[in-house]
Amino acid sequence: MSEYDSFRDGVCLLLADCEDLICRESGTEKSRYALIFIKGITARDFISERLLRPLMRADTSAFDGNFGALLESPSLASPLDTASAADGLVKGEVLIIAESEKGFFKTLANAQYTHGRSVQEPSSDVTVRGPKTGFVEDAEINMALLRKYIRTPALKFRRFAVGSISQTKVIMAYISGRAEDRLVNDIAKRLGEINATAITDSANITMLLSGSKDNLLPTSASTEKVDKAASKLMSGRVAVLVDGSPFVLTLPCVFVESLQASDDYLHTPYYATFIRCLRLIAFAAAIYAPAVLCAAVSYNYSTIPNELLGIIADSRKDIPLSFFWEIVAVLFLFEILREVGVRMPRTVGDAVGIVGSIILGNTAVEAGIVSSVGVITVAFSAVCAFITPAYMYVIVLARFATLFLAEMFGIYGIGLSVSVLLFMLCGKNSFGVPYMTPLAPFDKSGMQDFVFSWPKRVLGRKEELGGKK
């Protein structure tokens, strides 16, 4: 068997039982060639016009292996063996093998074709004013979108293949001179050491990068907005793009990011500061509102004004459950309705969430199972959680924990939960960067973009994210 036949059969054997494998052969008595590719992930027009047509028109009997002069392809690479050739085929490349009087030759030409949606406005990061461009599922397109916002040779991209089976393309992006070398090297090392079978979304990378410990607080942020990711890169952060996911990770992530939004830098500093204060208050209310009311009703009812205490007493008249178990029941009901709204198809989920909450809430109040005060408290707390979406799931767990502590110890339980939360926030690091930066450690320049916002002073600045050396 000739080397040509051996190599062709070896590649086809590795891809046996693949119905989408195409092998196009042709030739004469003195020479022959074959194009092997996988349909669906390769561009057929490119293969026909740039690869197959030049081969058919050329006299390959005296071919010496110079594929660059024969084929109209900007990317050519010679595979070392059948395994590397098969790896190239599953990535969208075309294997060209040729045999002439001068020997046997082979090369891989990139003809990748990706199916996907066009660039459009993201559905998760919604802004009233500002750019509307959102990332898509193709990492190559996402890299080009970042290039449009950051037109400098300092923007670097590093490629990784993560997943022993999926071989998912993961791109690390950073701006040289802005991102700390320690941070870049740390994240690159972690990406290279990921031991996983398959990667299907950037959320998988988030969990694997955080290490073996389960972290309650997020160590990486994610966004669909190109301008937001670009601003994070310019501040000195590192972005991670995962092929197949429109959510781009930005590392490290600190608490202050939950208070910031793209619209803040398009308003006056007075309004931007007001909105951030509102977000901070809403974050605290989402966790502590049910617990504070529960502790006040159960232990410290003297702290409640008489008029409000009378309203609470009237609404709770003939309610068989204690106020604590009433709040717990309504919280569980809300979480169930929210999960139903997320899991059901959008056209059905929205209707189920709205109608279910109205019907069940009103019916429960009218039946005397829960009070209107309990429903209002839970609804207020739930709505406040949506103002900081990055911590929404953290808030759900913290809300229940704080509520149980308030039931057991009253106002002292709330104080204990506040102390634990502050301890967790101040004691945590995100890739070596203190989580409460710039508050702890205190950074005077960084405080201009914390609760108080001065867009003209901080827009495009490089943040101090050196962290631990």
N, C-alpha and C positions, 0 to 999 in steps of 0.2 A: 504494500500500500504506500502510495506517495505521501510526502509531507503535507501536501495540499489536502488530500482526502483525510488524512489522520487528524489534522487540525480542525477541519470542517465537521467531521463526525464527533470529535471530542466536545466541541462547543454545543452541537445539537443534542448530545447525550446529556450534558449538564442541564439543558433546558427541555428535556423530554417531557411529554404530556402538556406542553404549552401550546394551546391552539392558536395563540396570537403570534407565534414565531413564524417569520417569513424568510425563506431562503430562495433568492433569485440567482440562478446560475446561467452562464452562457460562455461561449468560446469557440475555438477552432481546434484543429488537430495540433497546432503548435503552441497554443496558449488557451487559458481558460480563467475565468474569474467568477466570484460569487459575492452577492450582497446579502448579508444576514441582519435582520432587524426585527423589532417587535412593533406591530402595528398598534395604533392607539396612543402611544407615547412618543411617536416620531412623526415628523412633518413629511408627508408623502410627496408633496410638491417639491420640496427641497431635495429629496432623494431622487426623484425623477429627473429634475432639471440640472442639478449640480453634481450628482454622483453617477447615476446610471447612464445618462446621455453622453457625457464625455468618455465613459468606458466603451460604449457601443461604437462611437465614432473613431476612436483611436486604434492604432495598430499595436496590439498588446503582445505580439510575438517577440518583439525586441525590448519589452518593458524591463527596466532595470531597478524598479522599486521606488522611483521618484514620484510618490503620490501627490506631492505638493504642486508639481508642474502639470499633472494630469487632471486632478479633481478641483472643483471650484468650492472649496470648503475652507473657512478661516481657522478651523480647529482640527488638527490631526495628531494622533498619538499612536504609537506602536505598542500593542499589548505584548506582555512578556510570555504569557501562556494562555491556555484555554480558560482557566479560572478568571484571569483578569479581563479576558475578552467577554465572558459571560456577565461579569460585573458591569462592564460598560454597556452591554446590551440592555440590561434591566434599568439603566439610568437614562435611556433614550438615545444611545449612540448607535451608529451603524458600523458593522464589521465588514470590511472589504478585504478579501483574500484573492490573490492572483498568482498564477503560475505561468511562467514563460520559459523560453530557452535559456534565460539567464538565472533562473532559480525561482524560489518561493518567497512571496512577500505578503505582508499583512499590515493593516492600519485600522484605526477607529476614527470615525468622523462624527462630530457632534451634530445631531439632527433632532434634538429634544423638542417636543411639542407639549405644552402644558394646557390642559383644559381648566378654565376658571372664569370667574366673573370679572367684569371690568372695574376699574377704580371708581368708587362712589362714596357717598357720605356714610360714615360709620353709624351703626345703630346704638352702640353703647355709650360712646363719648359724644354727647350732643351739646353743641354750643349755639347761642343765639347769633353771635357775631364772630367773625374770624374764618380761617380756612376750613373747608369742609372735606378735604381729601382724606381718605381712609386707606389703611393697609388692606391688602388682599391675601389670598392663600399662597401666592407664588413668592418665594423668597427673593428671586432675581428681580422681580418687579418692585418689591419693597426696598431693595437696595438702591434701585434707580430713583425711587421716590425720595429717599433720604438725600441722594446726591443733588436733587433739585433744590433742596432747602439749605444744604451745606456744601457750597461750591468751593471746596479747598482740597488740595492733595493731602492734607492732614487727616482727613476722614479715612480710616483704615477698616478693612473687613478681613476677618479670619474665618476660614471654613473648617467645620468639623463634621464628621459622619458619626452620628450617635444611634445606638441600637444595633445589636448583633445581627438581627434579622431585618428590621425595617431600614437600616442604614439611612436614617433621616438626615437631611441636610440642615445643619445648624450654623448660623452666621453670627459671629461676635463683631459688633461695630463699636468704634470709639474714635475720639479725636486725639491724635497724638499731640502732646503738649498741654492738653486740658485734663485728660484722664490721668490719674496717678499710675505710675508704672507698677506699683505694688498691687493696686486694684486690678489692673489689666492682667497681670501675670497670675494673680490668684484665681480670677474667673476662668482664664484660659486653662489653668491646671485642673480646675474642677470639671470643666467641660470635657477635657481629655480623659479624665478618670471615671466618667460616668459608666457604670456597668448596668446596662438595661437591655432587655430583649427588643422592645419596640417603643418608639416615641410617636404619639399621635397628635399631641398638642403642646403648646408652650407651657401649659400648666404642669405637664409631666416634668419639664426641665426645672420649673420652680421648686417642686418637691425634691428632686434629686440634687439640686445645687445647695439646698439648705443643710444637707448633711444627714447624719443618722438620727439626730434628735428631732422630735416632732415640735415644730414651732407654732405656737398659737397666733403670734403676731406675724403679719406678712413681711418677708425679707426682700421681696421684689415687687415692683409695681408693673402693671400691664396697661397698654393703651392701644386703641385702633387709630388714633389720630397721628398723622405724619408730623405735623407741626409740634405737637406735644413731645413726641419722641426726639425730634431734632433739638428742641430746647433743652431736654434732659442731657443729650449728648454734649451740647455746648456748655452746660453747667459742670461737666466733668464726669458724668456717669457713663456706664457701659450699657449698650443695648444688645439684646439677644433675639435674633430673628429665626423662627422655626418654619421650615418649609411645610406648608399645609395648614398653617394657623395664621389668622389675620391679627392676632394679639401679639404685640412686640413687648418683650420684657425690658425694663430699665432697672439697673442695679448700681448702687445699693438703694434701698428704700428706707426712708425715715418717716417719723410720725407727721412732720410738718406737711408732707405731700398730701395727706388726707384733707388738709384745710385749703389747699391751693387748687385753682382751676384756671383754664386757659383764658376765660373771660376776665379774670381779675386784672390782667395786664393791659386790658383795653378800656378800663374805667379810671376815674380819678382815684387818688389814694384814699380819700375819705370813704367813698362807697365801697371800695375793695376791702378796706379795713373793717367796715361794718358787716359785710357779708362773711368775712372770715370769723369775726366774733360770733356771728349767728351760727356758723357751722360748728364752732367749738362748743357753744351752749347746747346745740342740738345733739352733738356727740355725747355730752354728759347726760342730757335728758333721756336719750335712747337707752342708756344703761341703768340710770338711777331713778327715773320717774316712778315706775311701779314700786320699787323698793322703798323709796322715801314715803310715799303715801301709805304703803302697808305698815311701815314702822310707826308712822304717826297715828294711824287708826288703831293699831293693836297696843302700842305702848305709850306714845306721847301725844295723845289726842288733845291735850291742853295747848299744844302749839298751833292747833288749827283754829282759825277764827270761828266764832260762834255761828255766824251765818252760814259759812261753808260746812261746818260740822253738822248743822241742822239739815242741809241739803243732802249730805252723805247719809245721815241717819234715815231720812225719809226714803231715799232711793234703795237703802238696804233693808227696809222693813219687810219682814216675812221671807228674807233670803235664807235658805237652809244652810248654805256654805259659809265658812268664815271668809273674811276678806282676802286672806292669803290664798286659800284654795280657789276662790273665785277668780283672782288674777291669774293663777296658774292655769286654770281651765280655759280662760279666754286667750291666754298666750299660746297654748297648745292649739287651740282652734284656729288662731290667726296663722300660725306656722303651717298647719295642714292646708289651709286655703291658699297660702302663698306658694307652697310646693305644688299644689294642683295646678295653679295658674302657670307655673314655670314648665311643668312636664307635659301638659296637654298641648295640642296644636294651638297656635297663636289665636286663630279665629274662635276657637272654643275656650281656650284658657282664660282670655280676658273676660268673656261673658261669665264663665263659671266663678272666677274670682270676685267680680263685682256683685253678681246676683247672689252668690253663696254667702258673702259677708253681710249683705243687707238682710237677706231672709233669715239667716241663722242668728245674727245679732239682734234684730228686732224681735224675733220669736223667743229667744232666750230671755230677753228683758221682760217681755209681756208675760211669759210663763212664770216669772219669778225665780228663775234659776240663777241669773246673775243680775247685777245692778247696772244702771246706766253709767254710774261713775266708774265702775270697773272697765266697762267697754270703752269709755272715753279715754281713760288712762292708758290702756293697752294700745288703742289706735294712735294716740299722740306719740307714745314711745316708738311704735312701729314706723310711723311716718318720719320721725326724726332720724331713724337709722338709715333711711334712703339718702340722706344728704351727704353721707360719707360712705359711698358704695364699697370702697376698698376694705372697710372694717365691718361690713354688714353682718357677715357670719360670725365674726368675733363678738360683736355686740349681742347676738342672740344667745351665745353661751354665757357671756358675762352678765347679761340681764337675769338669767335664771339663777346663776350663782349668787348674785347680789341679793336677789329676792329671798332666797333661802336663808342667807346670813341675816337679813333684816327681820325675818320671822323668828329666828332663834335668839338674836341678841339685840334687836331693836336698832336704835340709832348707832350703837356701838358696832353692830355688824356692818352698817354702811361705812363707818369710819375704817373698819378693818378691810373692807373690799376696796376702798379708795387707796389705802396704803399699799395693798397688794398690787393694784393696777399701776400705781406710780413706781413701785419697786420693779415690776416687770418692764415698764417702759424705759426707766433710767438704767437698768442693768443689762439691757439687750444691745447687741451689736448686729449690724447688717453688713457682712463682708468686711468686718473690721472697723466700720464707721459707727459711732455712738448713735443709738436710735433716736435720742431726743436732741440731736444737733438741730439748730445752734443754741438751744437753751442749756443743755448740759452735755458737754462743756460749753460755757457761755462764749458766744462769738458775736461781738458787737455789730459787725457788718452783716452777718447772717440774720440778725434780728429784724433787719429792714424788710425781710421777706418771710417773716413768721406770722404772727397774728396781725401785726401792723404791716401794711403793704405800701411800698413806694416803687411803683412800676418803672419810673424813669431812672431810678438809681440802680435797680437790680436786673433790668432786662438785659439778657445776654451775658451776665457776669459768670465768672468761674467760681463755683462754690468750694469751700474748704472741706474736702472729703478725704483727707489723708488718712484719718483714723489711726489705728495701731500700726506701728512700724515693725 
